[in-house]
Amino acid sequence: MPESIPAENAATDRADEQHLREWLVGRVAEHLKMPVDDIEPDVPLSDYGLDSLYALSVAAEIEDHLGFAVDPTMMWDNPTINALLDALAEELADAA
């Protein structure tokens, strides 16, 4: 029988995911000089005009924020905020 995740751990994981989502949307909004509410998590970041310099910058910020190395190609391999969050969640799970 699969082991269940205690309710408090699941709630913490969701809160952490929401915090990371809000933080990442905030970083994108700041780089674009746009309101946070105008950033759609399923729109490819390149559609906003973000370039490779941006990818390097955000990768470095993610590294500082999460405390582990992030390959800048992760930004191109996961072109939306939602895809990037999924990739980061996988990295975090592997690091745990």
C-alpha positions in Angstrom: 0.0 0.0 0.0 1.5 3.4 -0.9 2.6 5.6 1.9 0.4 8.7 2.3 1.7 12.2 2.8 0.7 13.6 6.1 -1.8 16.5 5.7 0.5 19.0 7.2 3.3 18.1 4.8 0.9 18.4 1.8 -0.3 21.8 3.0 3.3 22.9 3.5 4.2 21.7 0.0 1.3 23.6 -1.5 2.2 26.8 0.4 5.9 26.4 -0.7 4.7 25.9 -4.3 2.4 29.0 -4.1 5.2 31.1 -2.6 7.6 30.0 -5.4 5.0 30.8 -8.0 4.3 34.3 -6.6 8.0 34.9 -6.3 8.8 33.8 -9.9 5.8 35.8 -11.3 7.1 38.8 -9.4 10.6 38.4 -10.8 9.2 38.2 -14.4 7.0 41.2 -13.8 9.9 43.2 -12.4 12.1 42.4 -15.4 9.3 43.3 -17.8 8.3 46.4 -15.8 4.7 45.1 -15.9 2.1 44.6 -13.2 2.2 41.1 -11.6 -1.5 40.6 -12.6 -0.5 40.9 -16.3 1.8 37.9 -16.2 0.1 34.7 -17.4 1.8 31.5 -16.1 1.0 29.6 -19.3 2.3 32.2 -21.8 5.8 31.4 -23.1 8.3 33.9 -21.6 9.6 34.6 -25.0 6.2 36.0 -26.0 6.9 38.7 -23.5 10.2 39.5 -25.3 12.5 38.0 -22.7 15.9 37.0 -24.0 18.9 34.9 -23.1 20.3 37.7 -20.8 17.1 37.5 -18.9 17.3 33.7 -18.7 20.8 34.0 -17.2 19.6 36.7 -14.7 16.6 34.7 -13.6 18.5 31.5 -13.3 21.0 33.2 -11.0 18.1 34.7 -8.9 16.5 31.2 -8.7 19.8 29.8 -7.5 20.1 32.5 -4.8 16.4 32.0 -3.8 16.4 28.2 -3.7 20.0 27.6 -2.8 20.9 25.2 -5.6 22.5 25.5 -9.1 20.1 26.0 -12.0 21.1 25.4 -15.5 20.1 28.5 -17.5 18.9 26.2 -20.3 16.1 25.3 -17.9 14.5 28.6 -18.8 14.4 27.6 -22.5 13.5 23.9 -21.9 10.6 25.0 -19.8 9.3 28.1 -21.6 6.4 29.1 -19.3 6.2 29.9 -15.6 4.1 26.8 -15.0 6.6 24.6 -16.9 9.5 26.1 -15.1 7.8 25.6 -11.7 7.3 21.9 -12.6 10.9 21.6 -13.5 12.0 23.3 -10.3 9.7 21.2 -8.2 11.4 18.1 -9.7 14.8 19.5 -8.9 13.8 20.3 -5.3 12.4 16.7 -4.9 15.6 15.3 -6.2 17.6 17.5 -3.8 15.5 16.4 -0.8 
